[in-house]
Structures are given as C-alpha cells and as structure tokens.
C-alpha cells in the first residue's frame, strides 16, 4: 500500500491541478466574451502614465453631464477598482500613476455625487 505521506502528496497534486483548471475557466456568467487583461504589460514596453492633471470630472469618470446617481456610482466603483493602489501590481512609477488616478477619481465622484457641488 501507499504510505500516508504518498497519499498526501497525491492529494495535494490533485488539488493543484483542479485549481489550475478552475482558474483557466472563463467566469463570465452572462455569456459575454471578455478578453482577459494580462497582469502586466510586455516586458519590452516602457510604462507611460496616462494621467491628465486638469481633466473635466465628467470626462475623468467617463460619464455624460446628465448622468444619474446609479450610473455615476457604477462608473466610480469600476474605476476605483481599476486604479486602486493596492490592486496595481508593478513598479513604483505604475503605482504612483494609479494613485494619482485614484485620488482624482475620488475627488470627481465626491463632487459629482453632491448635488450642491455639481454644476
């Protein structure tokens, strides 16, 4: 028979293979074909920050001027997850860029979600 250690190794290898299979499955539930974004850009491509300092709040959030509260919140959540400094994996310049985006997105949302501040 197999020793206890051998059984444990076989079980762990089986779990690892199962986890890899589950990880590679597309988790899209609505049937939409989403392309997976790579975790990091190609190694030979230099990073260029796309942050624009004085951008219109509506433009920064990617919404129209007549946006409703629900759509504004949805855009905010999507962008804040995309640019959250803890979610960005990369070099310091990439993290600094994402932090700039994140701060600007928060300021834009704070302003646009307040009816008094909104233009």
Kinemage of the C-alpha trace (Angstrom):
@kinemage 1
@onewidth
@group {chain A} dominant
@subgroup {mainchain}
@vectorlist {calphas} color= white
{ca unk a 1} P 0.000 0.000 0.000
{ca unk a 2} L 0.848 3.651 -0.188
{ca unk a 3} L 2.213 5.426 2.815
{ca unk a 4} L 0.341 8.307 4.389
{ca unk a 5} L 2.901 10.789 3.015
{ca unk a 6} L 2.493 9.466 -0.532
{ca unk a 7} L -1.308 9.800 -0.272
{ca unk a 8} L -0.936 13.354 0.966
{ca unk a 9} L 1.353 14.275 -1.959
{ca unk a 10} L -1.044 12.748 -4.486
{ca unk a 11} L -3.984 14.596 -2.917
{ca unk a 12} L -2.153 17.932 -2.973
{ca unk a 13} L -1.113 17.465 -6.591
{ca unk a 14} L -4.702 16.662 -7.497
{ca unk a 15} L -5.932 19.834 -5.774
{ca unk a 16} L -3.290 21.903 -7.548
{ca unk a 17} L -4.306 20.529 -10.953
{ca unk a 18} L -8.010 21.110 -10.151
{ca unk a 19} L -7.302 24.687 -9.032
{ca unk a 20} L -5.392 25.406 -12.252
{ca unk a 21} L -8.290 24.047 -14.326
{ca unk a 22} L -10.805 26.174 -12.422
{ca unk a 23} L -8.577 29.241 -12.757
{ca unk a 24} L -8.383 28.876 -16.520
{ca unk a 25} L -12.165 28.626 -16.961
{ca unk a 26} L -13.981 31.745 -18.091
{ca unk a 27} L -16.059 33.025 -15.191
{ca unk a 28} L -18.367 35.113 -17.321
{ca unk a 29} L -21.958 34.310 -16.343
{ca unk a 30} L -23.849 36.404 -18.880
{ca unk a 31} L -22.324 34.737 -21.917
{ca unk a 32} L -20.309 37.791 -22.866
{ca unk a 33} L -16.900 37.026 -24.300
{ca unk a 34} L -14.497 39.075 -22.225
{ca unk a 35} L -10.859 39.224 -23.095
{ca unk a 36} L -8.545 38.689 -20.187
{ca unk a 37} L -6.175 41.524 -19.430
{ca unk a 38} L -2.635 40.490 -18.792
{ca unk a 39} L -1.371 41.205 -15.288
{ca unk a 40} L 1.484 43.287 -16.595
{ca unk a 41} L 2.341 44.780 -19.968
{ca unk a 42} L 5.012 43.249 -22.127
{ca unk a 43} L 8.439 43.468 -20.543
{ca unk a 44} L 9.950 45.333 -23.508
{ca unk a 45} L 7.231 48.026 -23.498
{ca unk a 46} L 8.120 51.016 -21.291
{ca unk a 47} L 5.413 52.251 -18.921
{ca unk a 48} L 3.808 55.584 -19.796
{ca unk a 49} L 1.466 57.215 -17.286
{ca unk a 50} L -1.771 58.394 -18.924
{ca unk a 51} L -2.856 60.641 -16.038
{ca unk a 52} L -4.151 64.063 -17.123
{ca unk a 53} L -3.870 66.702 -14.383
{ca unk a 54} L -6.728 69.118 -15.154
{ca unk a 55} L -9.347 66.852 -16.679
{ca unk a 56} L -13.081 67.562 -16.517
{ca unk a 57} L -14.767 65.482 -13.772
{ca unk a 58} L -17.318 64.031 -16.185
{ca unk a 59} L -14.566 63.091 -18.622
{ca unk a 60} L -12.456 61.557 -15.845
{ca unk a 61} L -15.375 59.389 -14.724
{ca unk a 62} L -16.290 58.502 -18.323
{ca unk a 63} L -19.898 59.684 -17.959
{ca unk a 64} L -22.124 62.250 -19.650
{ca unk a 65} L -23.205 65.514 -17.986
{ca unk a 66} L -26.745 64.202 -17.470
{ca unk a 67} L -25.617 61.013 -15.660
{ca unk a 68} L -27.892 59.609 -12.966
{ca unk a 69} L -26.651 58.657 -9.480
{ca unk a 70} L -26.693 54.925 -10.159
{ca unk a 71} L -24.590 55.152 -13.326
{ca unk a 72} L -22.186 57.551 -11.636
{ca unk a 73} L -21.693 55.171 -8.729
{ca unk a 74} L -21.183 52.248 -11.122
{ca unk a 75} L -18.515 54.179 -13.056
{ca unk a 76} L -16.847 55.191 -9.788
{ca unk a 77} L -16.686 51.629 -8.495
{ca unk a 78} L -15.273 50.328 -11.774
{ca unk a 79} L -12.566 52.999 -11.955
{ca unk a 80} L -11.670 52.847 -8.277
{ca unk a 81} L -11.105 49.106 -8.537
{ca unk a 82} L -9.051 49.543 -11.693
{ca unk a 83} L -6.791 52.224 -10.210
{ca unk a 84} L -6.723 51.241 -6.521
{ca unk a 85} L -3.072 51.411 -5.388
{ca unk a 86} L -3.323 48.076 -3.569
{ca unk a 87} L -4.644 46.321 -6.698
{ca unk a 88} L -1.963 47.562 -9.094
{ca unk a 89} L 0.976 45.237 -9.435
{ca unk a 90} L 4.015 46.774 -10.973
{ca unk a 91} L 6.871 49.156 -10.474
{ca unk a 92} L 6.773 52.297 -8.356
{ca unk a 93} L 6.016 54.576 -11.326
{ca unk a 94} L 2.952 52.472 -12.199
{ca unk a 95} L 1.747 52.570 -8.593
{ca unk a 96} L 2.285 56.341 -8.402
{ca unk a 97} L 0.318 56.804 -11.617
{ca unk a 98} L -2.556 54.657 -10.381
{ca unk a 99} L -2.568 56.544 -7.076
{ca unk a 100} L -2.888 59.841 -8.976
{ca unk a 101} L -5.826 58.405 -10.917
{ca unk a 102} L -7.390 57.043 -7.728
{ca unk a 103} L -7.199 60.377 -5.887
{ca unk a 104} L -8.610 62.265 -8.886
{ca unk a 105} L -11.448 59.734 -9.294
{ca unk a 106} L -12.380 60.100 -5.632
{ca unk a 107} L -12.412 63.894 -5.899
{ca unk a 108} L -14.515 63.758 -9.066
{ca unk a 109} L -17.001 61.347 -7.506
{ca unk a 110} L -17.208 63.398 -4.314
{ca unk a 111} L -18.029 66.493 -6.350
{ca unk a 112} L -20.407 64.924 -8.866
{ca unk a 113} L -22.350 62.891 -6.288
{ca unk a 114} L -23.120 66.044 -4.264
{ca unk a 115} L -25.995 67.962 -5.864
{ca unk a 116} L -24.797 71.220 -4.262
{ca unk a 117} L -21.279 70.951 -5.753
{ca unk a 118} L -22.382 69.569 -9.116
{ca unk a 119} L -22.627 72.081 -11.941
